[in-house]
């Protein structure tokens, strides 16, 4: 991974509107192979060059949920970070991610409900300046009061 952001926890009491955290990661053939193994999704569009060449993508692509997993990593490691509970996630896949692509995964705080410890996050993944995934997450953030 190529991120330099601190890992840990930002408690609900310290979260602010507009906060952004991110990571950058190059998606490798090994990442795709491991994701296929763990998820049991062995669709040949991800694994077989010859097969994938004859698809609308004209080559292999990473699993969409592998890309989405980078959003989960930012949420679970940085914003809010350790102790965060996922409540919901919407995703829209806009373009394929290919082996060798450098993905920038970002989350941005768009709403905070302090008494319920809820944080709404705008989520996006970008490759070469182009959005490849967008969505929104609702999470329960840790609190110094309870944790």
Secondary structure as GFF3:
##gff-version 3
##sequence-region A 1 147
A	DSSP	three_ten_helix	12	14	.	.	.	ID=ss1
A	DSSP	beta_strand	20	26	.	.	.	ID=ss2
A	DSSP	alpha_helix	29	39	.	.	.	ID=ss3
A	DSSP	alpha_helix	44	47	.	.	.	ID=ss4
A	DSSP	alpha_helix	49	53	.	.	.	ID=ss5
A	DSSP	alpha_helix	64	77	.	.	.	ID=ss6
A	DSSP	beta_strand	85	93	.	.	.	ID=ss7
A	DSSP	beta_strand	102	113	.	.	.	ID=ss8
A	DSSP	three_ten_helix	114	116	.	.	.	ID=ss9
A	DSSP	beta_strand	118	127	.	.	.	ID=ss10
A	DSSP	beta_strand	130	140	.	.	.	ID=ss11
###
